[in-house]
């Protein structure tokens, strides 16, 4: 039988994997949407902002991202930080693939 700690760990792991996938996929999506001479320098900042929002939403919906017993505000902040970190990981993966 799964305990509360095990469920929290599974939720946290699944959230991290989904945020990493979103971080990797968000750069090409944002680049495709902002493909132009005047918006060329906005691609990475907008990708980081989008992933911060996605991470914050994830932290709000899955409070176990910040750890067991954390407040909702802390979960949102931790989610936003993790979202930005996974976006930077996505930039690194995308750069390595080029």
C-alpha positions, -999 to +999 in steps of 0.1 A: +000+000+000+013+034-009+020+059+019+015+096+018+052+101+014+053+077-016+024+094-032+041+128-027+073+115-043+055+101-073+035+133-078+068+153-075+086+130-100+058+131-126+056+169-122+093+173-128+092+150-159+063+170-173+079+203-166+112+192-182+093+180-213+075+214-214+108+232-210+124+213-239+094+218-262+087+254-252+117+269-270+109+257-305+072+266-300+080+301-289+106+305-317+081+294-343+055+319-330+080+348-328+098+342-360+106+376-374+133+403-375+117+425-348+109+397-323+141+377-327+156+389-294+124+382-274+123+344-279+143+333-248+128+359-224+093+350-234+101+313-231+114+318-196+083+338-187+060+312-201+078+284-183+077+304-150+039+307-154+036+270-163+057+261-133+037+283-110+005+267-122+020+233-116+030+243-081-005+256-074-021+224-087+004+200-072+015+214-039+037+185-032+062+200-056+075+222-028+075+194-003+051+179+022+033+205+043+044+235+023+020+265+020+003+272-013+024+304-019+056+284-014+045+258-038+037+284-064+071+300-060+090+267-060+070+257-091+080+289-109+117+284-101+115+249-113+098+260-144+126+285-152+152+259-144+136+234-168+134+262-194+171+268-191+176+230-194+155+231-225+177+259-240+208+238-231+194+207-248+183+227-278+218+243-281+235+209-278+213+195-306+223+223-329 
